[in-house]
Amino acid sequence: DDDDDDDDDDETTKLNKKRRRQFVPIEYTEAEKRIVAAGLTVDHKDSDDQDQKRLLEEEKKRKAALEASLIDKIPTKKADVFNYDIDWSAFKTSGAESLCRKWVTKKTVELLGEEEDAVVDFVLEKLRERVDASVLLEELSVFLDEEAESFVLKLWRMIIYETLKFKSGEKRR
């Protein structure tokens, strides 16, 4: 009879092993990490929810203020934008190139009516070569006619913004 109990125990152990769930690590947001680092707890109690909401609001305000300060640093006049000293190493390491690819693709569709991989590749190659904005404008005028100036101006302002954001320590969204 005792042998039967041992068999039952073995079966129970086997079943329990099969039922165990795989643990999946939780990925916390930067805001949640700051909340924990500040000594607050992240749980679902009302006061903690209030603290979390307050900290998240402060984080949003901080990011908005940073974004506004970065935007204020970007020149608006064509001559100033075109003469801006782009930090190409920040451009390269920030991941801004993939953002530029998306933007250039979207803009070429808007301007030309369809996706033009040749134009997108051309623009990105010129950015990798670190050409001056005026050179890019001259070369793009062939494809984009009178839209080329606005295109290059907006592209250059985006590059300036992304490099400034990278240098300030903010991650790309």
Disulfide bonds with the S-S distance in Angstrom:
none
